[in-house]
Amino acid sequence: MVFEEIYDDILKKNEEFGKSQRAGIKERFSPTDLGGCQRKLALQFFNAPEDISQEDDNVGRRVLSMGNIIHQELQAKLKQSLKEIKSEHYFRVPLNKENPDIIFSGSCDSLMFHDTMGIIALEYKSINGFAYKYILDEPKKEHLSQLNMYLHYFKIDKGVIIYYNKNDSTIKEHKIKYDKELAEKDINFIIETQREYVDKLKLPEKDISYTKTAFPCSYCKFKQICYEGKNWKSEHYNKKVEEKIKLNDWVTKETIIVESVKVKETFKIDLSGINEDIEESSENYNIF
């Protein structure tokens, strides 16, 4: 048991170091946010407290570590045959022209050149044998949305999701063509989350189709909030509420001078001009 404890201790320290490097409040959306729970996403933006029960999840850390090793193995071996253009390519852009304040960022596993398929985006996913049975006919919807959004921003028309079965090392590939309608649907999901919940400091209702003991709730770090009534209003959330109250109070009560004209009622500011200096990244973004 000595070496098991040493191994788990190292994994926990690595996890804590990673969290310290990413310390801060969630302020932007990612392709990995798509196809999942909108309530969980809002809780992340509100910096809601996570379940204490997951802090000592040694098995979970081992599973994640092995998944990273499989990911690196697939990536390394494919590079020996295919021409790699980019690896773990990170991007950060405005969501679209109409919503330049909503930031969208992510990191695609690999961009490769295939002799017959041309430029393709690759996503590697390691899963257990039980979950593997359910992706034989089609990929998980969240993985499909994730890869499709990379295709959308990189302006590539095809990609491949590679599933690796951790139980018996079998592999399943799903070739994906860019789906414009799906991309628009996912972009609208992000806009709704930002405008209707994050901006308004509201928590989405719990999806009635979800259950505590089944995926995705069974592995969710906010399970105690949804099923045990744990307080989700963090210090960050309460601070945001106070700021909003003060802003509304200032707007409605103060006398604002605009071009020497005193305005004593609630006013609206035209911000349409702010887009002029913002690069239309969603239209012109080019990685090559």
HELIX and SHEET records of a PDB file:
HELIX    1   1 VAL A    2  GLN A   21  1                                  20    
HELIX    2   2 PRO A   31  ASP A   33  5                                   3    
HELIX    3   3 GLN A   38  PHE A   45  1                                   8    
HELIX    4   4 ILE A   52  GLN A   54  5                                   3    
HELIX    5   5 ASN A   58  LYS A   79  1                                  22    
HELIX    6   6 GLY A  129  TYR A  132  1                                   4    
HELIX    7   7 LYS A  133  ILE A  135  5                                   3    
HELIX    8   8 LYS A  141  PHE A  154  1                                  14    
HELIX    9   9 LYS A  180  GLU A  192  1                                  13    
HELIX   10  10 THR A  193  VAL A  198  3                                   6    
HELIX   11  11 CYS A  217  TYR A  219  5                                   3    
HELIX   12  12 LYS A  223  GLU A  228  1                                   6    
HELIX   13  13 GLU A  235  LYS A  253  1                                  19    
HELIX   14  14 SER A  272  ASP A  277  5                                   6    
HELIX   15  15 SER A  281  ASN A  284  1                                   4    
SHEET    1   A 5 LYS A  83  PRO A  94  0                                        
SHEET    2   A 5 ILE A 103  HIS A 114 -1                                        
SHEET    3   A 5 GLY A 118  ILE A 127 -1                                        
SHEET    4   A 5 LYS A 158  ASN A 165  1                                        
SHEET    5   A 5 ILE A 171  LYS A 177 -1                                        
SHEET    1   B 2 ILE A 256  VAL A 258  0                                        
SHEET    2   B 2 VAL A 261  VAL A 263 -1                                        
END                                                                             
